[in-house]
């Protein structure tokens, strides 16, 4: 009986930790989609297409961070490839006008990141 309770406790703890990890990435994903929606004036249909792209981008970024924890150059290369893939996928969903707004949005984000480093 004690073994059964112990096994059940371990399973319950692992379920909660997995759920917590998924919940932690969801707000960031929602924030990015919201920012893109505002910046590029996405339609509801485009939002539905962009959401999985953003989720995939953030998931891959987190995986790269773990995979290349001790290899800074490898991490930079993997993140660069991930970002290029992200840009390509997003651009396929956007109109020509929205693509320009997307480029402006990326430039603003780059400037904010540089300002935060200083």
N, C-alpha and C positions, 0 to 999 in steps of 0.2 A: 504494500500500500504506500509506503514511504517513497519507493522508487517511482511509482506512478505519479505521485504528487510532484516529485522532483522533475521528472520528464515533462510534465504538464507546465511547470513553472518555467523551465528552460524554453519551451516552445512559445509560451506566452511572451516572455521577455524578448525573444528574437523577433516575433511579429511586431511588437511595439517599436523596436529599434529600426526595423525596415520601414515601417510606416512613418516614423519620425524623419528618416532620411528623405523619403519622397515628399513629405510635407514641407521640408526645408527648402527644396528646390522650386516648389510650385510658386511661392510669392515672387521670387526673382524672375521666373518665366513670365508671370502675369504682368509684372512691372515693365519688362522689356516689350512685351506685346502692346501694352497700353501706350508706352512711349512711341513705339513705331506707328500705332494707330493715329496718335495725335500728330506726329511729325509728318507722316506721309498721307494722312487722310484716307486711311484704308476703309474699304467697304466691309460690311459684315461677312461677305463671302471670302474676301481676302484675309480677314482676321482668322477665319477657320482654316485657311491654307497656311498662314504664317505661324500659327501656334505650334503645330508639330515640328516645324523647321527650327523654331527657337528652342523648343524642348530638346531636340536632338543636338543642337549646337551646345547648349549648356551641359547636357549629359556628357558629350564627348570632351568638353573642356575639363570637367571634373575628372573624367577617366584619365585624360592626359596628365593632369596634375598628379594623380596617384602613380601612374605608370612611369613618368619621368621625374620622380621626386628627387633623384640624385643626379640628374642630367639636365642642366639648365639649357644647353644648346638644343638638345632633343626636344625639350618642352617648348622652346621658342619655335622650332620648326613645325612641330605638331600643331601648336596653336595657330600658327600662320596658315597652315593648310586647312585647318578647321574653319578659320575665319573666311578664307577665300571661298570655300565650299558654301558657307553660310550666305555670303554676298551673292554668289551665283544663284543659289536656290531662291533667295528673296527677290532678286531681280527678275526671275522668271514669272513671278506673281504680279509684279508692279507694272503700271503703265509708264510711258516715257516721262511724263511730268512727275510721277511719283518716284521714279528712279533718281531724278535730280534732287528731290527733297530727301531721299534716302542718303545720297552722297553728302548733302549738307548736314544731315543728322549725324552721320558717322564722323564728319569733320568736327562737329561740336563736341561729340563724345571724346574724340582724341584730344581736343584742346582742354576739356575738363580734366581728363586723366593726367595730362602734362602739368596742369595747374596744381592738382592735388599732390603730385610728386615733389613739387617745390615747397 
